[in-house]
Amino acid sequence: MEYIDCATCEQHMNSFIENKLVGEMLWQFLTHVEKCPDCFEELETRYLIAEALGRLENGEVINLRNELAQKIRVTKRAMYFHYFNEDILRVFEIISMIIIVYEVFGFLSDFFGIVF
């Protein structure tokens, strides 16, 4: 897996805030933000500004720091689940291939009398 630098991370901050960042880039972004205090601080600032402006217009109560932390946790958990499901599918594909190979060799053995 490739890792992104701070400049790339900053380019994707608004996409993350708007829920438009997906796939491998989302994973790399979250990993970077969790390990880089400067990028986390920049993301927090952008998130606070973007959300506060929208909510102040509606007169809502704001606790955005906790919401950003929750957004990161939930997104990361969803990404773990996504990659876990991909791994499970790969295991089933391998098991299926083993069964198919076993059945083909069993058929060849029965048909041609070959013992493997």
Secondary structure, DSSP 8 states (H G I E B T S, - for coil): -----HHHHHHTHHHHHTT---HHHHHHHHHHHHH-HHHHHHHHHHHHHHHHHHHHHHT----HHHHHHHHHHHHHHHHHHHHHHHHHHHHHHHHHHHHHHHHHHHHHHHHH----
